[in-house]
Amino acid sequence: MELLTKIEELEEYEYVILDLGESMQGLFDILRLCSRVYTLTKEDRIAQGKLLQYEQILALYEYGDVLGKTRRLSLSHIRKLPEELELLTKGDLAELVKGLIQEMEEERGKEEGWNTQS
């Protein structure tokens, strides 16, 4: 939480993308700070059950605000993740993330009343 607060204070980053695991201490409080939460999903029954459990826990512990800004995201079309860190900015996953960021910028532009189309 401190790290995220420091990053926000710097005002040098427009977006911070986090890859968080379910067993991380303070996860829901961190998610509460986020403007958008993407939950990666698979189509199989086990994955759908885990997702339902996650959503029920959020509701039970009164993190409905987190649930409200959570979007399910299937990575079924991502063929392979790069093995080398420097290659993460290229390929299917990178294009997906760039598209999501552009979508968020367009939504923010509509909320602020400016035209995002060129």
MDTraj code that builds the backbone (N, CA, C; nanometers):
import mdtraj as md
import numpy as np

residues = "MET GLU LEU LEU THR LYS ILE GLU GLU LEU GLU GLU TYR GLU TYR VAL ILE LEU ASP LEU GLY GLU SER MET GLN GLY LEU PHE ASP ILE LEU ARG LEU CYS SER ARG VAL TYR THR LEU THR LYS GLU ASP ARG ILE ALA GLN GLY LYS LEU LEU GLN TYR GLU GLN ILE LEU ALA LEU TYR GLU TYR GLY ASP VAL LEU GLY LYS THR ARG ARG LEU SER LEU SER HIS ILE ARG LYS LEU PRO GLU GLU LEU GLU LEU LEU THR LYS GLY ASP LEU ALA GLU LEU VAL LYS GLY LEU ILE GLN GLU MET GLU GLU GLU ARG GLY LYS GLU GLU GLY TRP ASN THR GLN SER".split()
xyz = np.array([
    [0.0827, -0.1181, 0.0000],
    [0.0000, 0.0000, 0.0000],
    [0.0879, 0.1255, 0.0000],
    [0.1958, 0.1207, 0.0773],
    [0.2871, 0.2348, 0.0816],
    [0.3498, 0.2611, -0.0541],
    [0.3914, 0.1551, -0.1199],
    [0.4525, 0.1686, -0.2518],
    [0.3556, 0.2338, -0.3501],
    [0.2321, 0.1911, -0.3505],
    [0.1331, 0.2493, -0.4416],
    [0.1082, 0.3959, -0.4092],
    [0.1051, 0.4282, -0.2819],
    [0.0873, 0.5677, -0.2412],
    [0.2040, 0.6531, -0.2895],
    [0.3260, 0.6029, -0.2755],
    [0.4453, 0.6764, -0.3215],
    [0.4420, 0.6962, -0.4735],
    [0.4041, 0.5912, -0.5463],
    [0.3953, 0.6015, -0.6926],
    [0.2929, 0.7073, -0.7309],
    [0.1804, 0.7081, -0.6628],
    [0.0770, 0.8074, -0.6918],
    [0.1253, 0.9490, -0.6620],
    [0.1995, 0.9650, -0.5534],
    [0.2521, 1.0969, -0.5167],
    [0.3515, 1.1498, -0.6198],
    [0.4249, 1.0613, -0.6838],
    [0.5225, 1.1032, -0.7844],
    [0.4565, 1.1698, -0.9045],
    [0.3354, 1.1272, -0.9374],
    [0.2596, 1.1774, -1.0516],
    [0.3345, 1.1616, -1.1832],
    [0.4205, 1.0604, -1.1903],
    [0.4953, 1.0353, -1.3133],
    [0.4317, 0.9256, -1.3973],
    [0.3421, 0.8507, -1.3386],
    [0.2806, 0.7386, -1.4086],
    [0.1315, 0.7628, -1.4239],
    [0.0837, 0.7408, -1.5450],
    [-0.0591, 0.7538, -1.5682],
    [-0.1306, 0.6247, -1.5296],
    [-0.0626, 0.5111, -1.5536],
    [-0.1196, 0.3806, -1.5212],
    [-0.0152, 0.2949, -1.4521],
    [-0.0604, 0.2159, -1.3579],
    [0.0233, 0.1157, -1.2934],
    [-0.0516, -0.0155, -1.3079],
    [0.0131, -0.1128, -1.3673],
    [-0.0481, -0.2431, -1.3888],
    [0.0133, -0.3409, -1.2903],
    [-0.0719, -0.4032, -1.2108],
    [-0.0268, -0.4957, -1.1067],
    [-0.0728, -0.6371, -1.1396],
    [0.0111, -0.7319, -1.1116],
    [-0.0237, -0.8736, -1.1233],
    [-0.0262, -0.9276, -0.9811],
    [-0.1460, -0.9422, -0.9264],
    [-0.1602, -0.9788, -0.7860],
    [-0.2166, -1.1190, -0.7726],
    [-0.1703, -1.1903, -0.6729],
    [-0.2184, -1.3253, -0.6459],
    [-0.3246, -1.3256, -0.5376],
    [-0.4029, -1.4311, -0.5358],
    [-0.5150, -1.4391, -0.4422],
    [-0.4729, -1.4540, -0.2969],
    [-0.3525, -1.5002, -0.2712],
    [-0.3109, -1.5221, -0.1327],
    [-0.2334, -1.4031, -0.0751],
    [-0.2296, -1.2943, -0.1464],
    [-0.1552, -1.1764, -0.1024],
    [-0.2276, -1.1073, 0.0128],
    [-0.1548, -1.0778, 0.1182],
    [-0.2130, -1.0109, 0.2341],
    [-0.2523, -0.8680, 0.1962],
    [-0.3736, -0.8285, 0.2310],
    [-0.4227, -0.6944, 0.2007],
    [-0.4709, -0.6778, 0.0581],
    [-0.4940, -0.7880, -0.0108],
    [-0.5323, -0.7833, -0.1527],
    [-0.6550, -0.6961, -0.1768],
    [-0.7589, -0.7160, -0.0992],
    [-0.8835, -0.6426, -0.1253],
    [-0.8671, -0.4933, -0.1025],
    [-0.7839, -0.4544, -0.0055],
    [-0.7591, -0.3118, 0.0168],
    [-0.6816, -0.2506, -0.0993],
    [-0.5889, -0.3263, -0.1542],
    [-0.5153, -0.2789, -0.2721],
    [-0.6107, -0.2663, -0.3907],
    [-0.6964, -0.3665, -0.4087],
    [-0.7929, -0.3610, -0.5187],
    [-0.8871, -0.2427, -0.5034],
    [-0.9164, -0.2070, -0.3804],
    [-1.0050, -0.0929, -0.3542],
    [-0.9418, 0.0371, -0.4056],
    [-0.8090, 0.0449, -0.4056],
    [-0.7394, 0.1643, -0.4550],
    [-0.7413, 0.1749, -0.6077],
    [-0.7635, 0.0633, -0.6743],
    [-0.7562, 0.0586, -0.8205],
    [-0.8800, 0.1197, -0.8848],
    [-0.8604, 0.1797, -1.0014],
    [-0.9744, 0.2337, -1.0743],
    [-1.0430, 0.1256, -1.1572],
    [-0.9690, 0.0230, -1.1938],
    [-1.0256, -0.0879, -1.2703],
    [-0.9535, -0.2141, -1.2297],
    [-1.0285, -0.3238, -1.2151],
    [-0.9724, -0.4530, -1.1783],
    [-1.0114, -0.5528, -1.2867],
    [-0.9109, -0.6182, -1.3431],
    [-0.9358, -0.7225, -1.4420],
    [-0.9081, -0.8567, -1.3768],
    [-1.0054, -0.9443, -1.3813],
    [-0.9892, -1.0787, -1.3280],
    [-0.9770, -1.1736, -1.4454],
    [-0.8630, -1.2399, -1.4544],
    [-0.8380, -1.3324, -1.5640],
    [-0.9186, -1.4597, -1.5422],
    [-0.9838, -1.5053, -1.6468],
    [-1.0698, -1.6225, -1.6345],
    [-1.0398, -1.7248, -1.7422],
    [-1.0776, -1.8458, -1.7112],
    [-1.0784, -1.9545, -1.8088],
    [-1.2227, -2.0012, -1.8205],
    [-1.2476, -2.0819, -1.9177],
    [-1.3843, -2.1254, -1.9425],
    [-1.4200, -2.2552, -1.8703],
    [-1.3217, -2.3221, -1.8087],
    [-1.3519, -2.4507, -1.7466],
    [-1.4286, -2.4338, -1.6152],
    [-1.4888, -2.5403, -1.5694],
    [-1.5757, -2.5396, -1.4518],
    [-1.5003, -2.5020, -1.3237],
    [-1.3802, -2.5487, -1.3076],
    [-1.3019, -2.5180, -1.1877],
    [-1.2717, -2.3681, -1.1811],
    [-1.2286, -2.3116, -1.2918],
    [-1.1976, -2.1684, -1.2955],
    [-1.3228, -2.0852, -1.2688],
    [-1.4340, -2.1244, -1.3249],
    [-1.5586, -2.0517, -1.3029],
    [-1.6012, -2.0601, -1.1563],
    [-1.5772, -2.1753, -1.0925],
    [-1.6073, -2.1917, -0.9510],
    [-1.5219, -2.1013, -0.8638],
    [-1.3925, -2.0906, -0.8968],
    [-1.3023, -2.0020, -0.8225],
    [-1.3453, -1.8562, -0.8378],
    [-1.3870, -1.8201, -0.9576],
    [-1.4313, -1.6836, -0.9819],
    [-1.5570, -1.6527, -0.9014],
    [-1.6493, -1.7449, -0.8969],
    [-1.7713, -1.7272, -0.8187],
    [-1.7375, -1.7135, -0.6702],
    [-1.6450, -1.7941, -0.6224],
    [-1.6025, -1.7870, -0.4825],
    [-1.5409, -1.6500, -0.4514],
    [-1.4557, -1.6012, -0.5400],
    [-1.3942, -1.4688, -0.5249],
    [-1.5022, -1.3610, -0.5149],
    [-1.5996, -1.3667, -0.6017],
    [-1.7064, -1.2670, -0.6024],
    [-1.7906, -1.2746, -0.4757],
    [-1.8156, -1.3944, -0.4271],
    [-1.8922, -1.4110, -0.3032],
    [-1.8145, -1.3578, -0.1825],
    [-1.6839, -1.3801, -0.1798],
    [-1.6012, -1.3290, -0.0697],
    [-1.6003, -1.1765, -0.0708],
    [-1.5889, -1.1174, -0.1890],
    [-1.5937, -0.9715, -0.1983],
    [-1.7250, -0.9184, -0.1412],
    [-1.8344, -0.9822, -0.1763],
    [-1.9655, -0.9389, -0.1270],
    [-1.9762, -0.9596, 0.0241],
    [-1.9313, -1.0739, 0.0728],
    [-1.9395, -1.1075, 0.2151],
    [-1.8629, -1.0078, 0.3017],
    [-1.7438, -0.9689, 0.2568],
    [-1.6609, -0.8776, 0.3348],
    [-1.6828, -0.7313, 0.2974],
    [-1.7915, -0.7047, 0.2300],
    [-1.8335, -0.5694, 0.1947],
    [-1.7325, -0.4948, 0.1076],
    [-1.6829, -0.5636, 0.0066],
    [-1.5983, -0.5029, -0.0959],
    [-1.6755, -0.4969, -0.2273],
    [-1.8015, -0.4618, -0.2182],
    [-1.8851, -0.4507, -0.3379],
    [-1.8322, -0.3480, -0.4357],
    [-1.7636, -0.2454, -0.3842],
    [-1.7050, -0.1446, -0.4720],
    [-1.5989, -0.2065, -0.5622],
    [-1.5229, -0.3021, -0.5083],
    [-1.4218, -0.3719, -0.5881],
    [-1.4911, -0.4570, -0.6934],
    [-1.5956, -0.5251, -0.6529],
    [-1.6710, -0.6082, -0.7469],
    [-1.7298, -0.5235, -0.8590],
    [-1.7738, -0.4028, -0.8246],
    [-1.8324, -0.3134, -0.9237],
    [-1.7352, -0.2658, -1.0305],
    [-1.6073, -0.2613, -0.9981],
    [-1.5090, -0.2169, -1.0974],
    [-1.4258, -0.3324, -1.1525],
    [-1.4725, -0.4551, -1.1255],
    [-1.4034, -0.5739, -1.1753],
    [-1.4636, -0.6168, -1.3081],
    [-1.3755, -0.6433, -1.4023],
    [-1.4178, -0.6967, -1.5325],
    [-1.3490, -0.8297, -1.5541],
    [-1.4262, -0.9250, -1.6002],
    [-1.3700, -1.0559, -1.6332],
    [-1.2970, -1.0451, -1.7668],
    [-1.1833, -1.1091, -1.7737],
    [-1.1024, -1.1015, -1.8945],
    [-1.0493, -1.2404, -1.9279],
    [-1.0903, -1.2907, -2.0426],
    [-1.0431, -1.4213, -2.0872],
    [-0.9174, -1.4042, -2.1713],
    [-0.8191, -1.4858, -2.1417],
    [-0.6952, -1.4822, -2.2192],
    [-0.6863, -1.6028, -2.3125],
    [-0.7995, -1.6579, -2.3486],
    [-0.8007, -1.7792, -2.4304],
    [-0.7352, -1.7589, -2.5675],
    [-0.7349, -1.6357, -2.6172],
    [-0.6744, -1.6098, -2.7487],
    [-0.5240, -1.5805, -2.7399],
    [-0.4701, -1.5716, -2.6193],
    [-0.3262, -1.5501, -2.6024],
    [-0.2573, -1.6847, -2.6175],
    [-0.1770, -1.6963, -2.7210],
    [-0.1139, -1.8246, -2.7513],
    [0.0008, -1.8576, -2.6573],
    [0.0906, -1.7612, -2.6361],
    [0.2086, -1.7886, -2.5550],
    [0.2599, -1.6584, -2.4955],
    [0.2950, -1.6637, -2.3681],
    [0.3559, -1.5475, -2.3039],
    [0.5055, -1.5509, -2.3283],
    [0.5659, -1.4345, -2.3498],
    [0.7107, -1.4306, -2.3717],
    [0.7855, -1.4801, -2.2483],
    [0.8949, -1.5493, -2.2709],
    [0.9748, -1.6001, -2.1602],
    [1.0693, -1.4942, -2.1055],
    [1.1105, -1.4010, -2.1898],
    [1.2034, -1.2976, -2.1466],
    [1.1270, -1.1695, -2.1136],
    [1.1609, -1.1088, -2.0020],
    [1.0913, -0.9926, -1.9509],
    [1.0844, -0.8777, -2.0518],
    [1.1930, -0.8529, -2.1221],
    [1.1946, -0.7397, -2.2160],
    [1.1029, -0.7597, -2.3363],
    [1.0560, -0.8812, -2.3580],
    [0.9651, -0.9078, -2.4693],
    [0.8174, -0.8927, -2.4313],
    [0.7899, -0.8601, -2.3055],
    [0.6509, -0.8449, -2.2619],
    [0.5802, -0.7271, -2.3282],
    [0.6555, -0.6369, -2.3891],
    [0.5944, -0.5214, -2.4553],
    [0.5561, -0.5523, -2.5998],
    [0.5747, -0.6757, -2.6411],
    [0.5417, -0.7168, -2.7778],
    [0.4510, -0.8396, -2.7725],
    [0.3753, -0.8609, -2.8773],
    [0.2952, -0.9820, -2.8852],
    [0.1494, -0.9616, -2.8471],
    [0.0777, -1.0735, -2.8388],
    [-0.0668, -1.0722, -2.8151],
    [-0.1052, -1.0069, -2.6825],
    [-0.0353, -1.0425, -2.5761],
    [-0.0680, -0.9875, -2.4446],
    [-0.0457, -0.8372, -2.4409],
    [0.0646, -0.7913, -2.4963],
    [0.0944, -0.6476, -2.4993],
    [-0.0135, -0.5721, -2.5769],
    [-0.0557, -0.6273, -2.6879],
    [-0.1612, -0.5620, -2.7670],
    [-0.2924, -0.5567, -2.6897],
    [-0.3236, -0.6622, -2.6168],
    [-0.4442, -0.6644, -2.5351],
    [-0.4387, -0.5550, -2.4289],
    [-0.3268, -0.5438, -2.3591],
    [-0.3125, -0.4428, -2.2534],
    [-0.3197, -0.3026, -2.3131],
    [-0.2560, -0.2808, -2.4259],
    [-0.2619, -0.1489, -2.4916],
    [-0.4066, -0.1137, -2.5274],
    [-0.4807, -0.2118, -2.5747],
    [-0.6219, -0.1890, -2.6072],
    [-0.7039, -0.1549, -2.4837],
    [-0.6769, -0.2223, -2.3734],
    [-0.7486, -0.1943, -2.2487],
    [-0.7174, -0.0541, -2.1985],
    [-0.5924, -0.0130, -2.2095],
    [-0.5539, 0.1218, -2.1677],
    [-0.6222, 0.2257, -2.2555],
    [-0.6262, 0.2009, -2.3848],
    [-0.6933, 0.2955, -2.4746],
    [-0.8424, 0.3045, -2.4413],
    [-0.9024, 0.1917, -2.4111],
    [-1.0435, 0.1891, -2.3725],
    [-1.0664, 0.2726, -2.2465],
    [-0.9776, 0.2588, -2.1474],
    [-0.9895, 0.3378, -2.0244],
    [-0.9728, 0.4867, -2.0529],
    [-0.8795, 0.5211, -2.1410],
    [-0.8594, 0.6616, -2.1760],
    [-0.9834, 0.7192, -2.2440],
    [-1.0444, 0.6415, -2.3316],
    [-1.1652, 0.6876, -2.3992],
    [-1.2794, 0.7065, -2.3007],
    [-1.2940, 0.6144, -2.2070],
    [-1.3982, 0.6275, -2.1046],
    [-1.3739, 0.7498, -2.0178],
    [-1.2479, 0.7710, -1.9799],
    [-1.2146, 0.8876, -1.8984],
    [-1.2418, 1.0156, -1.9767],
    [-1.2117, 1.0143, -2.1060],
    [-1.2371, 1.1308, -2.1891],
    [-1.3852, 1.1642, -2.1968],
    [-1.4682, 1.0623, -2.2073],
    [-1.6134, 1.0842, -2.2106],
    [-1.6616, 1.1416, -2.0788],
    [-1.6075, 1.0894, -1.9671],
    [-1.6459, 1.1406, -1.8350],
    [-1.6051, 1.2857, -1.8180],
    [-1.4890, 1.3219, -1.8741],
    [-1.4387, 1.4588, -1.8595],
    [-1.4911, 1.5510, -1.9689],
    [-1.5635, 1.4935, -2.0662],
    [-1.6273, 1.5742, -2.1687],
    [-1.5404, 1.6135, -2.2850],
    [-1.4301, 1.5400, -2.3104],
    [-1.3482, 1.5735, -2.4269],
    [-1.3567, 1.4635, -2.5297],
    [-1.3351, 1.4997, -2.6536],
    [-1.3467, 1.4087, -2.7670],
    [-1.2149, 1.3343, -2.7860],
    [-1.2207, 1.2006, -2.7867],
    [-1.0982, 1.1210, -2.7981],
    [-1.0737, 1.0702, -2.9408],
    [-1.1652, 1.1002, -3.0310],
    [-1.1467, 1.0508, -3.1673],
    [-1.0651, 1.1489, -3.2494],
    [-0.9810, 1.0948, -3.3390],
    [-0.9006, 1.1840, -3.4224],
    [-0.9595, 1.1964, -3.5598],
])
top = md.Topology()
chain = top.add_chain()
for i, resn in enumerate(residues, 1):
    res = top.add_residue(resn, chain, resSeq=i)
    for name in ("N", "CA", "C"):
        top.add_atom(name, md.element.get_by_symbol(name[0]), res)
traj = md.Trajectory(xyz[None], top)
